[in-house]
């Protein structure tokens, strides 16, 4: 399996290979990456408005980007991708939330893309862009088929908010202690992007509320 950068550690997941940092992504990075800074500049210059509500409700938004040798562009709904394509995701929540990103490949196998370690912290800061992976990109591998990306934000750990959904996503569903509310640097919170999908929370089957969205992508050889 060929890595994106030969000096980085590799992590294999079905359909994808990602760059791994020595430190895990917990909440927001301290500084904007080059891509995020460019995205913020484009957002401000184009007059994009914030797609997250200000009324206190929990909402999660997703933007997917395809990376080429010279540039990157947003992925659209029902777009067909190919083996070897590189991509990454940007997510934001309107409130502090426990965030989960799980990919189901054509064979039905689940890969947890965020957080890196479910047991060590899943809570993210309000209105703070989360890049998955934190650096680099994923790339698609064979076999071809349907890629089913699930994104879930919850006011409580998912095992408490919606135990059934936690099991469906094949996450570790043990009870967790509440995590501290992370803070987002001011310049990060101002980094807007136009979302491909936005979902608003509904009551879970347990305590708390859950916002979930789904992105289906077809992969061809």
Secondary structure, 3 states (H helix, E strand, C coil): CCCCCCCCEEEEECCEEEEECCCCCCCCCCCCCHHHHHHHHHHHHHCCCCCCCCCCCCEEEEEEEEECCCCEEECCCCCEEECCCEEEEEEEECCCEEEEEEEECCCCCEEEEECCCHHHCCEECCCCCEEECCCCCEECCCCCEEEEEEEEEECCCHHHHCHHHHHHCCCCCCCCCCCCCCCCCHHHHCCCCCCCEEEECEECCCCCEEEEEEEEEEEEC
